[in-house]
Amino acid sequence: MPGVVFEEFFPIVAPRGTPPEAIATLGAAFRQAIQQTAARLNETTGVTPRAGFETNAQVMAFVREGVEKYTRILRAAGVDPE
């Protein structure tokens, strides 16, 4: 389909009720790990990882936007997503 770009997205999530301080600490650690390995992963696999979200709200907004976007694309293609 012309103009469609698909990116895989693997959010790292924690159980509801996890203390905000723990989430912030884990988030910072994951972002640092991704940044440290991004160039090597790109060279070996062609994948460019990125840690582009700072907050849970940003992640959830991205997920919602993706669901809406791909639902529209699938419906336009005649697929009825469940």
PDB file of N, CA, C and O in Angstrom:
ATOM      1  N   MET A   1       0.847  -1.168   0.000  1.00  0.00           N
ATOM      2  CA  MET A   1       0.000   0.000   0.000  1.00  0.00           C
ATOM      3  C   MET A   1       0.896   1.235   0.000  1.00  0.00           C
ATOM      4  O   MET A   1       1.698   1.418   0.916  1.00  0.00           O
ATOM      5  N   PRO A   2       0.768   2.062  -0.995  1.00  0.00           N
ATOM      6  CA  PRO A   2       1.620   3.255  -1.080  1.00  0.00           C
ATOM      7  C   PRO A   2       1.474   4.152   0.146  1.00  0.00           C
ATOM      8  O   PRO A   2       0.371   4.368   0.649  1.00  0.00           O
ATOM      9  N   GLY A   3       2.592   4.662   0.610  1.00  0.00           N
ATOM     10  CA  GLY A   3       2.580   5.612   1.713  1.00  0.00           C
ATOM     11  C   GLY A   3       2.462   5.008   3.099  1.00  0.00           C
ATOM     12  O   GLY A   3       2.458   5.739   4.090  1.00  0.00           O
ATOM     13  N   VAL A   4       2.365   3.689   3.191  1.00  0.00           N
ATOM     14  CA  VAL A   4       2.241   3.062   4.507  1.00  0.00           C
ATOM     15  C   VAL A   4       3.630   2.678   4.999  1.00  0.00           C
ATOM     16  O   VAL A   4       4.383   1.992   4.307  1.00  0.00           O
ATOM     17  N   VAL A   5       3.949   3.124   6.186  1.00  0.00           N
ATOM     18  CA  VAL A   5       5.213   2.777   6.833  1.00  0.00           C
ATOM     19  C   VAL A   5       4.859   2.025   8.103  1.00  0.00           C
ATOM     20  O   VAL A   5       4.069   2.493   8.923  1.00  0.00           O
ATOM     21  N   PHE A   6       5.453   0.862   8.250  1.00  0.00           N
ATOM     22  CA  PHE A   6       5.183   0.059   9.436  1.00  0.00           C
ATOM     23  C   PHE A   6       6.429   0.008  10.294  1.00  0.00           C
ATOM     24  O   PHE A   6       7.511  -0.332   9.817  1.00  0.00           O
ATOM     25  N   GLU A   7       6.273   0.344  11.558  1.00  0.00           N
ATOM     26  CA  GLU A   7       7.364   0.259  12.515  1.00  0.00           C
ATOM     27  C   GLU A   7       6.922  -0.658  13.640  1.00  0.00           C
ATOM     28  O   GLU A   7       5.794  -0.565  14.124  1.00  0.00           O
ATOM     29  N   GLU A   8       7.815  -1.542  14.050  1.00  0.00           N
ATOM     30  CA  GLU A   8       7.493  -2.385  15.190  1.00  0.00           C
ATOM     31  C   GLU A   8       7.699  -1.582  16.460  1.00  0.00           C
ATOM     32  O   GLU A   8       8.547  -0.692  16.526  1.00  0.00           O
ATOM     33  N   PHE A   9       6.918  -1.910  17.447  1.00  0.00           N
ATOM     34  CA  PHE A   9       6.925  -1.151  18.691  1.00  0.00           C
ATOM     35  C   PHE A   9       6.826  -2.137  19.834  1.00  0.00           C
ATOM     36  O   PHE A   9       5.872  -2.910  19.921  1.00  0.00           O
ATOM     37  N   PHE A  10       7.807  -2.107  20.701  1.00  0.00           N
ATOM     38  CA  PHE A  10       7.827  -3.014  21.840  1.00  0.00           C
ATOM     39  C   PHE A  10       7.953  -2.208  23.130  1.00  0.00           C
ATOM     40  O   PHE A  10       9.058  -1.987  23.625  1.00  0.00           O
ATOM     41  N   PRO A  11       6.827  -1.775  23.667  1.00  0.00           N
ATOM     42  CA  PRO A  11       6.912  -0.990  24.900  1.00  0.00           C
ATOM     43  C   PRO A  11       7.316  -1.872  26.076  1.00  0.00           C
ATOM     44  O   PRO A  11       6.998  -3.060  26.124  1.00  0.00           O
ATOM     45  N   ILE A  12       8.000  -1.283  26.986  1.00  0.00           N
ATOM     46  CA  ILE A  12       8.343  -1.953  28.235  1.00  0.00           C
ATOM     47  C   ILE A  12       7.349  -1.438  29.264  1.00  0.00           C
ATOM     48  O   ILE A  12       7.256  -0.233  29.500  1.00  0.00           O
ATOM     49  N   VAL A  13       6.615  -2.346  29.869  1.00  0.00           N
ATOM     50  CA  VAL A  13       5.548  -1.948  30.769  1.00  0.00           C
ATOM     51  C   VAL A  13       5.779  -2.523  32.162  1.00  0.00           C
ATOM     52  O   VAL A  13       6.535  -3.476  32.349  1.00  0.00           O
ATOM     53  N   ALA A  14       5.109  -1.918  33.122  1.00  0.00           N
ATOM     54  CA  ALA A  14       5.178  -2.372  34.517  1.00  0.00           C
ATOM     55  C   ALA A  14       3.739  -2.524  35.018  1.00  0.00           C
ATOM     56  O   ALA A  14       2.815  -1.921  34.472  1.00  0.00           O
ATOM     57  N   PRO A  15       3.566  -3.319  36.041  1.00  0.00           N
ATOM     58  CA  PRO A  15       2.211  -3.504  36.576  1.00  0.00           C
ATOM     59  C   PRO A  15       1.618  -2.194  37.105  1.00  0.00           C
ATOM     60  O   PRO A  15       2.334  -1.313  37.581  1.00  0.00           O
ATOM     61  N   ARG A  16       0.308  -2.096  37.007  1.00  0.00           N
ATOM     62  CA  ARG A  16      -0.398  -0.950  37.575  1.00  0.00           C
ATOM     63  C   ARG A  16      -0.026  -0.848  39.054  1.00  0.00           C
ATOM     64  O   ARG A  16       0.071  -1.859  39.750  1.00  0.00           O
ATOM     65  N   GLY A  17       0.176   0.355  39.515  1.00  0.00           N
ATOM     66  CA  GLY A  17       0.515   0.562  40.918  1.00  0.00           C
ATOM     67  C   GLY A  17       2.005   0.588  41.197  1.00  0.00           C
ATOM     68  O   GLY A  17       2.420   0.819  42.333  1.00  0.00           O
ATOM     69  N   THR A  18       2.829   0.352  40.155  1.00  0.00           N
ATOM     70  CA  THR A  18       4.270   0.447  40.358  1.00  0.00           C
ATOM     71  C   THR A  18       4.606   1.889  40.725  1.00  0.00           C
ATOM     72  O   THR A  18       4.145   2.816  40.060  1.00  0.00           O
ATOM     73  N   PRO A  19       5.401   2.090  41.773  1.00  0.00           N
ATOM     74  CA  PRO A  19       5.717   3.463  42.195  1.00  0.00           C
ATOM     75  C   PRO A  19       6.348   4.282  41.058  1.00  0.00           C
ATOM     76  O   PRO A  19       7.207   3.779  40.334  1.00  0.00           O
ATOM     77  N   PRO A  20       5.924   5.534  40.905  1.00  0.00           N
ATOM     78  CA  PRO A  20       6.471   6.390  39.844  1.00  0.00           C
ATOM     79  C   PRO A  20       7.988   6.484  39.864  1.00  0.00           C
ATOM     80  O   PRO A  20       8.617   6.580  38.811  1.00  0.00           O
ATOM     81  N   GLU A  21       8.579   6.458  41.053  1.00  0.00           N
ATOM     82  CA  GLU A  21      10.037   6.541  41.147  1.00  0.00           C
ATOM     83  C   GLU A  21      10.686   5.310  40.506  1.00  0.00           C
ATOM     84  O   GLU A  21      11.712   5.421  39.835  1.00  0.00           O
ATOM     85  N   ALA A  22      10.085   4.146  40.716  1.00  0.00           N
ATOM     86  CA  ALA A  22      10.618   2.913  40.123  1.00  0.00           C
ATOM     87  C   ALA A  22      10.487   2.966  38.607  1.00  0.00           C
ATOM     88  O   ALA A  22      11.404   2.572  37.887  1.00  0.00           O
ATOM     89  N   ILE A  23       9.356   3.449  38.126  1.00  0.00           N
ATOM     90  CA  ILE A  23       9.149   3.560  36.682  1.00  0.00           C
ATOM     91  C   ILE A  23      10.159   4.527  36.074  1.00  0.00           C
ATOM     92  O   ILE A  23      10.729   4.247  35.019  1.00  0.00           O
ATOM     93  N   ALA A  24      10.379   5.646  36.724  1.00  0.00           N
ATOM     94  CA  ALA A  24      11.345   6.633  36.222  1.00  0.00           C
ATOM     95  C   ALA A  24      12.751   6.048  36.187  1.00  0.00           C
ATOM     96  O   ALA A  24      13.482   6.251  35.218  1.00  0.00           O
ATOM     97  N   THR A  25      13.131   5.328  37.228  1.00  0.00           N
ATOM     98  CA  THR A  25      14.470   4.720  37.288  1.00  0.00           C
ATOM     99  C   THR A  25      14.641   3.668  36.200  1.00  0.00           C
ATOM    100  O   THR A  25      15.654   3.640  35.501  1.00  0.00           O
ATOM    101  N   LEU A  26      13.636   2.802  36.064  1.00  0.00           N
ATOM    102  CA  LEU A  26      13.695   1.777  35.021  1.00  0.00           C
ATOM    103  C   LEU A  26      13.698   2.401  33.631  1.00  0.00           C
ATOM    104  O   LEU A  26      14.450   1.971  32.757  1.00  0.00           O
ATOM    105  N   GLY A  27      12.862   3.407  33.428  1.00  0.00           N
ATOM    106  CA  GLY A  27      12.810   4.077  32.134  1.00  0.00           C
ATOM    107  C   GLY A  27      14.149   4.675  31.746  1.00  0.00           C
ATOM    108  O   GLY A  27      14.589   4.543  30.604  1.00  0.00           O
ATOM    109  N   ALA A  28      14.796   5.332  32.696  1.00  0.00           N
ATOM    110  CA  ALA A  28      16.112   5.927  32.429  1.00  0.00           C
ATOM    111  C   ALA A  28      17.136   4.845  32.088  1.00  0.00           C
ATOM    112  O   ALA A  28      17.951   5.021  31.183  1.00  0.00           O
ATOM    113  N   ALA A  29      17.094   3.734  32.808  1.00  0.00           N
ATOM    114  CA  ALA A  29      18.040   2.643  32.560  1.00  0.00           C
ATOM    115  C   ALA A  29      17.814   2.033  31.169  1.00  0.00           C
ATOM    116  O   ALA A  29      18.774   1.767  30.447  1.00  0.00           O
ATOM    117  N   PHE A  30      16.556   1.814  30.798  1.00  0.00           N
ATOM    118  CA  PHE A  30      16.271   1.252  29.475  1.00  0.00           C
ATOM    119  C   PHE A  30      16.677   2.212  28.366  1.00  0.00           C
ATOM    120  O   PHE A  30      17.250   1.789  27.363  1.00  0.00           O
ATOM    121  N   ARG A  31      16.384   3.511  28.535  1.00  0.00           N
ATOM    122  CA  ARG A  31      16.780   4.479  27.515  1.00  0.00           C
ATOM    123  C   ARG A  31      18.295   4.494  27.342  1.00  0.00           C
ATOM    124  O   ARG A  31      18.791   4.558  26.217  1.00  0.00           O
ATOM    125  N   GLN A  32      19.030   4.435  28.446  1.00  0.00           N
ATOM    126  CA  GLN A  32      20.489   4.429  28.369  1.00  0.00           C
ATOM    127  C   GLN A  32      20.985   3.170  27.664  1.00  0.00           C
ATOM    128  O   GLN A  32      21.881   3.250  26.823  1.00  0.00           O
ATOM    129  N   ALA A  33      20.423   2.022  27.988  1.00  0.00           N
ATOM    130  CA  ALA A  33      20.838   0.770  27.354  1.00  0.00           C
ATOM    131  C   ALA A  33      20.559   0.795  25.850  1.00  0.00           C
ATOM    132  O   ALA A  33      21.382   0.346  25.053  1.00  0.00           O
ATOM    133  N   ILE A  34      19.403   1.320  25.471  1.00  0.00           N
ATOM    134  CA  ILE A  34      19.060   1.397  24.053  1.00  0.00           C
ATOM    135  C   ILE A  34      20.031   2.315  23.329  1.00  0.00           C
ATOM    136  O   ILE A  34      20.510   1.979  22.246  1.00  0.00           O
ATOM    137  N   GLN A  35      20.324   3.465  23.913  1.00  0.00           N
ATOM    138  CA  GLN A  35      21.258   4.399  23.282  1.00  0.00           C
ATOM    139  C   GLN A  35      22.645   3.795  23.147  1.00  0.00           C
ATOM    140  O   GLN A  35      23.324   4.018  22.144  1.00  0.00           O
ATOM    141  N   GLN A  36      23.072   3.037  24.143  1.00  0.00           N
ATOM    142  CA  GLN A  36      24.408   2.440  24.109  1.00  0.00           C
ATOM    143  C   GLN A  36      24.551   1.356  23.050  1.00  0.00           C
ATOM    144  O   GLN A  36      25.648   1.142  22.533  1.00  0.00           O
ATOM    145  N   THR A  37      23.468   0.674  22.719  1.00  0.00           N
ATOM    146  CA  THR A  37      23.555  -0.444  21.780  1.00  0.00           C
ATOM    147  C   THR A  37      22.956  -0.138  20.405  1.00  0.00           C
ATOM    148  O   THR A  37      23.020  -0.978  19.508  1.00  0.00           O
ATOM    149  N   ALA A  38      22.384   1.037  20.230  1.00  0.00           N
ATOM    150  CA  ALA A  38      21.668   1.358  18.988  1.00  0.00           C
ATOM    151  C   ALA A  38      22.551   1.228  17.751  1.00  0.00           C
ATOM    152  O   ALA A  38      22.146   0.591  16.779  1.00  0.00           O
ATOM    153  N   ALA A  39      23.731   1.806  17.761  1.00  0.00           N
ATOM    154  CA  ALA A  39      24.594   1.781  16.574  1.00  0.00           C
ATOM    155  C   ALA A  39      25.003   0.352  16.222  1.00  0.00           C
ATOM    156  O   ALA A  39      24.983  -0.027  15.051  1.00  0.00           O
ATOM    157  N   ARG A  40      25.370  -0.433  17.219  1.00  0.00           N
ATOM    158  CA  ARG A  40      25.790  -1.819  16.964  1.00  0.00           C
ATOM    159  C   ARG A  40      24.621  -2.651  16.427  1.00  0.00           C
ATOM    160  O   ARG A  40      24.795  -3.447  15.505  1.00  0.00           O
ATOM    161  N   LEU A  41      23.453  -2.468  16.994  1.00  0.00           N
ATOM    162  CA  LEU A  41      22.283  -3.211  16.535  1.00  0.00           C
ATOM    163  C   LEU A  41      21.939  -2.830  15.105  1.00  0.00           C
ATOM    164  O   LEU A  41      21.579  -3.692  14.302  1.00  0.00           O
ATOM    165  N   ASN A  42      22.045  -1.557  14.781  1.00  0.00           N
ATOM    166  CA  ASN A  42      21.765  -1.109  13.422  1.00  0.00           C
ATOM    167  C   ASN A  42      22.759  -1.728  12.437  1.00  0.00           C
ATOM    168  O   ASN A  42      22.370  -2.160  11.352  1.00  0.00           O
ATOM    169  N   GLU A  43      24.026  -1.771  12.808  1.00  0.00           N
ATOM    170  CA  GLU A  43      25.052  -2.346  11.930  1.00  0.00           C
ATOM    171  C   GLU A  43      24.828  -3.834  11.686  1.00  0.00           C
ATOM    172  O   GLU A  43      25.023  -4.314  10.569  1.00  0.00           O
ATOM    173  N   THR A  44      24.425  -4.558  12.707  1.00  0.00           N
ATOM    174  CA  THR A  44      24.302  -6.009  12.588  1.00  0.00           C
ATOM    175  C   THR A  44      22.948  -6.471  12.068  1.00  0.00           C
ATOM    176  O   THR A  44      22.857  -7.548  11.478  1.00  0.00           O
ATOM    177  N   THR A  45      21.890  -5.683  12.272  1.00  0.00           N
ATOM    178  CA  THR A  45      20.551  -6.138  11.898  1.00  0.00           C
ATOM    179  C   THR A  45      19.812  -5.186  10.965  1.00  0.00           C
ATOM    180  O   THR A  45      18.825  -5.577  10.343  1.00  0.00           O
ATOM    181  N   GLY A  46      20.269  -3.955  10.860  1.00  0.00           N
ATOM    182  CA  GLY A  46      19.558  -2.961  10.076  1.00  0.00           C
ATOM    183  C   GLY A  46      18.420  -2.307  10.844  1.00  0.00           C
ATOM    184  O   GLY A  46      17.704  -1.464  10.303  1.00  0.00           O
ATOM    185  N   VAL A  47      18.251  -2.695  12.107  1.00  0.00           N
ATOM    186  CA  VAL A  47      17.204  -2.133  12.958  1.00  0.00           C
ATOM    187  C   VAL A  47      17.760  -0.919  13.678  1.00  0.00           C
ATOM    188  O   VAL A  47      18.876  -0.954  14.196  1.00  0.00           O
ATOM    189  N   THR A  48      16.985   0.150  13.712  1.00  0.00           N
ATOM    190  CA  THR A  48      17.400   1.346  14.431  1.00  0.00           C
ATOM    191  C   THR A  48      16.491   1.515  15.643  1.00  0.00           C
ATOM    192  O   THR A  48      15.391   2.055  15.523  1.00  0.00           O
ATOM    193  N   PRO A  49      16.943   1.059  16.807  1.00  0.00           N
ATOM    194  CA  PRO A  49      16.118   1.226  18.001  1.00  0.00           C
ATOM    195  C   PRO A  49      16.118   2.678  18.453  1.00  0.00           C
ATOM    196  O   PRO A  49      17.079   3.416  18.240  1.00  0.00           O
ATOM    197  N   ARG A  50      15.036   3.061  19.072  1.00  0.00           N
ATOM    198  CA  ARG A  50      14.986   4.404  19.637  1.00  0.00           C
ATOM    199  C   ARG A  50      14.143   4.381  20.896  1.00  0.00           C
ATOM    200  O   ARG A  50      13.178   3.626  21.016  1.00  0.00           O
ATOM    201  N   ALA A  51      14.526   5.207  21.802  1.00  0.00           N
ATOM    202  CA  ALA A  51      13.790   5.352  23.056  1.00  0.00           C
ATOM    203  C   ALA A  51      13.206   6.747  23.046  1.00  0.00           C
ATOM    204  O   ALA A  51      13.788   7.678  23.602  1.00  0.00           O
ATOM    205  N   GLY A  52      12.058   6.891  22.413  1.00  0.00           N
ATOM    206  CA  GLY A  52      11.525   8.217  22.178  1.00  0.00           C
ATOM    207  C   GLY A  52      10.465   8.695  23.139  1.00  0.00           C
ATOM    208  O   GLY A  52       9.875   9.753  22.916  1.00  0.00           O
ATOM    209  N   PHE A  53      10.202   7.959  24.195  1.00  0.00           N
ATOM    210  CA  PHE A  53       9.134   8.346  25.103  1.00  0.00           C
ATOM    211  C   PHE A  53       9.688   8.565  26.495  1.00  0.00           C
ATOM    212  O   PHE A  53      10.511   7.791  26.984  1.00  0.00           O
ATOM    213  N   GLU A  54       9.229   9.619  27.119  1.00  0.00           N
ATOM    214  CA  GLU A  54       9.676   9.943  28.470  1.00  0.00           C
ATOM    215  C   GLU A  54       8.636   9.593  29.527  1.00  0.00           C
ATOM    216  O   GLU A  54       8.973   9.410  30.697  1.00  0.00           O
ATOM    217  N   THR A  55       7.361   9.497  29.113  1.00  0.00           N
ATOM    218  CA  THR A  55       6.307   9.280  30.098  1.00  0.00           C
ATOM    219  C   THR A  55       5.367   8.167  29.652  1.00  0.00           C
ATOM    220  O   THR A  55       5.300   7.818  28.474  1.00  0.00           O
ATOM    221  N   ASN A  56       4.645   7.620  30.625  1.00  0.00           N
ATOM    222  CA  ASN A  56       3.631   6.614  30.320  1.00  0.00           C
ATOM    223  C   ASN A  56       2.566   7.190  29.398  1.00  0.00           C
ATOM    224  O   ASN A  56       2.096   6.508  28.487  1.00  0.00           O
ATOM    225  N   ALA A  57       2.186   8.431  29.628  1.00  0.00           N
ATOM    226  CA  ALA A  57       1.152   9.062  28.815  1.00  0.00           C
ATOM    227  C   ALA A  57       1.576   9.119  27.349  1.00  0.00           C
ATOM    228  O   ALA A  57       0.744   8.923  26.463  1.00  0.00           O
ATOM    229  N   GLN A  58       2.844   9.382  27.082  1.00  0.00           N
ATOM    230  CA  GLN A  58       3.333   9.422  25.706  1.00  0.00           C
ATOM    231  C   GLN A  58       3.255   8.042  25.060  1.00  0.00           C
ATOM    232  O   GLN A  58       2.869   7.921  23.897  1.00  0.00           O
ATOM    233  N   VAL A  59       3.615   7.013  25.800  1.00  0.00           N
ATOM    234  CA  VAL A  59       3.542   5.649  25.274  1.00  0.00           C
ATOM    235  C   VAL A  59       2.102   5.287  24.939  1.00  0.00           C
ATOM    236  O   VAL A  59       1.817   4.788  23.851  1.00  0.00           O
ATOM    237  N   MET A  60       1.198   5.541  25.877  1.00  0.00           N
ATOM    238  CA  MET A  60      -0.205   5.180  25.665  1.00  0.00           C
ATOM    239  C   MET A  60      -0.822   5.983  24.526  1.00  0.00           C
ATOM    240  O   MET A  60      -1.642   5.449  23.780  1.00  0.00           O
ATOM    241  N   ALA A  61      -0.449   7.248  24.374  1.00  0.00           N
ATOM    242  CA  ALA A  61      -0.952   8.048  23.252  1.00  0.00           C
ATOM    243  C   ALA A  61      -0.470   7.451  21.931  1.00  0.00           C
ATOM    244  O   ALA A  61      -1.230   7.389  20.964  1.00  0.00           O
ATOM    245  N   PHE A  62       0.783   7.015  21.886  1.00  0.00           N
ATOM    246  CA  PHE A  62       1.338   6.399  20.687  1.00  0.00           C
ATOM    247  C   PHE A  62       0.605   5.101  20.353  1.00  0.00           C
ATOM    248  O   PHE A  62       0.304   4.835  19.189  1.00  0.00           O
ATOM    249  N   VAL A  63       0.321   4.296  21.371  1.00  0.00           N
ATOM    250  CA  VAL A  63      -0.407   3.044  21.164  1.00  0.00           C
ATOM    251  C   VAL A  63      -1.797   3.333  20.611  1.00  0.00           C
ATOM    252  O   VAL A  63      -2.219   2.712  19.635  1.00  0.00           O
ATOM    253  N   ARG A  64      -2.507   4.268  21.224  1.00  0.00           N
ATOM    254  CA  ARG A  64      -3.860   4.613  20.757  1.00  0.00           C
ATOM    255  C   ARG A  64      -3.843   5.117  19.313  1.00  0.00           C
ATOM    256  O   ARG A  64      -4.681   4.724  18.502  1.00  0.00           O
ATOM    257  N   GLU A  65      -2.882   5.989  18.999  1.00  0.00           N
ATOM    258  CA  GLU A  65      -2.774   6.514  17.635  1.00  0.00           C
ATOM    259  C   GLU A  65      -2.518   5.385  16.645  1.00  0.00           C
ATOM    260  O   GLU A  65      -3.091   5.371  15.556  1.00  0.00           O
ATOM    261  N   GLY A  66      -1.655   4.434  17.022  1.00  0.00           N
ATOM    262  CA  GLY A  66      -1.362   3.304  16.145  1.00  0.00           C
ATOM    263  C   GLY A  66      -2.577   2.432  15.908  1.00  0.00           C
ATOM    264  O   GLY A  66      -2.827   2.006  14.781  1.00  0.00           O
ATOM    265  N   VAL A  67      -3.333   2.164  16.953  1.00  0.00           N
ATOM    266  CA  VAL A  67      -4.545   1.353  16.810  1.00  0.00           C
ATOM    267  C   VAL A  67      -5.515   2.050  15.864  1.00  0.00           C
ATOM    268  O   VAL A  67      -6.079   1.416  14.972  1.00  0.00           O
ATOM    269  N   GLU A  68      -5.708   3.342  16.054  1.00  0.00           N
ATOM    270  CA  GLU A  68      -6.622   4.085  15.193  1.00  0.00           C
ATOM    271  C   GLU A  68      -6.124   4.106  13.744  1.00  0.00           C
ATOM    272  O   GLU A  68      -6.901   3.900  12.812  1.00  0.00           O
ATOM    273  N   LYS A  69      -4.839   4.353  13.563  1.00  0.00           N
ATOM    274  CA  LYS A  69      -4.259   4.435  12.215  1.00  0.00           C
ATOM    275  C   LYS A  69      -4.408   3.112  11.478  1.00  0.00           C
ATOM    276  O   LYS A  69      -4.891   3.082  10.346  1.00  0.00           O
ATOM    277  N   TYR A  70      -3.996   2.017  12.115  1.00  0.00           N
ATOM    278  CA  TYR A  70      -4.025   0.730  11.422  1.00  0.00           C
ATOM    279  C   TYR A  70      -5.440   0.184  11.293  1.00  0.00           C
ATOM    280  O   TYR A  70      -5.710  -0.608  10.390  1.00  0.00           O
ATOM    281  N   THR A  71      -6.333   0.582  12.160  1.00  0.00           N
ATOM    282  CA  THR A  71      -7.744   0.212  11.991  1.00  0.00           C
ATOM    283  C   THR A  71      -8.283   0.859  10.724  1.00  0.00           C
ATOM    284  O   THR A  71      -8.970   0.209   9.936  1.00  0.00           O
ATOM    285  N   ARG A  72      -7.972   2.143  10.523  1.00  0.00           N
ATOM    286  CA  ARG A  72      -8.414   2.836   9.303  1.00  0.00           C
ATOM    287  C   ARG A  72      -7.821   2.174   8.052  1.00  0.00           C
ATOM    288  O   ARG A  72      -8.523   1.968   7.062  1.00  0.00           O
ATOM    289  N   ILE A  73      -6.531   1.845   8.105  1.00  0.00           N
ATOM    290  CA  ILE A  73      -5.870   1.236   6.952  1.00  0.00           C
ATOM    291  C   ILE A  73      -6.500  -0.119   6.637  1.00  0.00           C
ATOM    292  O   ILE A  73      -6.795  -0.417   5.480  1.00  0.00           O
ATOM    293  N   LEU A  74      -6.704  -0.933   7.664  1.00  0.00           N
ATOM    294  CA  LEU A  74      -7.280  -2.264   7.446  1.00  0.00           C
ATOM    295  C   LEU A  74      -8.702  -2.168   6.915  1.00  0.00           C
ATOM    296  O   LEU A  74      -9.074  -2.922   6.017  1.00  0.00           O
ATOM    297  N   ARG A  75      -9.489  -1.267   7.444  1.00  0.00           N
ATOM    298  CA  ARG A  75     -10.869  -1.106   6.961  1.00  0.00           C
ATOM    299  C   ARG A  75     -10.882  -0.639   5.504  1.00  0.00           C
ATOM    300  O   ARG A  75     -11.704  -1.093   4.708  1.00  0.00           O
ATOM    301  N   ALA A  76      -9.964   0.271   5.162  1.00  0.00           N
ATOM    302  CA  ALA A  76      -9.869   0.747   3.776  1.00  0.00           C
ATOM    303  C   ALA A  76      -9.495  -0.395   2.837  1.00  0.00           C
ATOM    304  O   ALA A  76      -9.870  -0.391   1.664  1.00  0.00           O
ATOM    305  N   ALA A  77      -8.756  -1.369   3.356  1.00  0.00           N
ATOM    306  CA  ALA A  77      -8.348  -2.523   2.551  1.00  0.00           C
ATOM    307  C   ALA A  77      -9.409  -3.618   2.572  1.00  0.00           C
ATOM    308  O   ALA A  77      -9.222  -4.671   1.963  1.00  0.00           O
ATOM    309  N   GLY A  78     -10.523  -3.380   3.269  1.00  0.00           N
ATOM    310  CA  GLY A  78     -11.595  -4.363   3.304  1.00  0.00           C
ATOM    311  C   GLY A  78     -11.460  -5.399   4.404  1.00  0.00           C
ATOM    312  O   GLY A  78     -12.172  -6.403   4.401  1.00  0.00           O
ATOM    313  N   VAL A  79     -10.560  -5.169   5.339  1.00  0.00           N
ATOM    314  CA  VAL A  79     -10.371  -6.090   6.456  1.00  0.00           C
ATOM    315  C   VAL A  79     -11.134  -5.530   7.650  1.00  0.00           C
ATOM    316  O   VAL A  79     -11.071  -4.330   7.920  1.00  0.00           O
ATOM    317  N   ASP A  80     -11.847  -6.383   8.360  1.00  0.00           N
ATOM    318  CA  ASP A  80     -12.581  -5.955   9.532  1.00  0.00           C
ATOM    319  C   ASP A  80     -11.801  -6.359  10.779  1.00  0.00           C
ATOM    320  O   ASP A  80     -11.910  -7.499  11.231  1.00  0.00           O
ATOM    321  N   PRO A  81     -11.017  -5.443  11.336  1.00  0.00           N
ATOM    322  CA  PRO A  81     -10.207  -5.809  12.519  1.00  0.00           C
ATOM    323  C   PRO A  81     -11.096  -6.104  13.716  1.00  0.00           C
ATOM    324  O   PRO A  81     -12.143  -5.483  13.906  1.00  0.00           O
ATOM    325  N   GLU A  82     -10.659  -7.059  14.513  1.00  0.00           N
ATOM    326  CA  GLU A  82     -11.417  -7.438  15.701  1.00  0.00           C
ATOM    327  C   GLU A  82     -10.789  -6.873  16.947  1.00  0.00           C
ATOM    328  O   GLU A  82     -11.295  -7.091  18.047  1.00  0.00           O
TER     329      GLU A  82
END
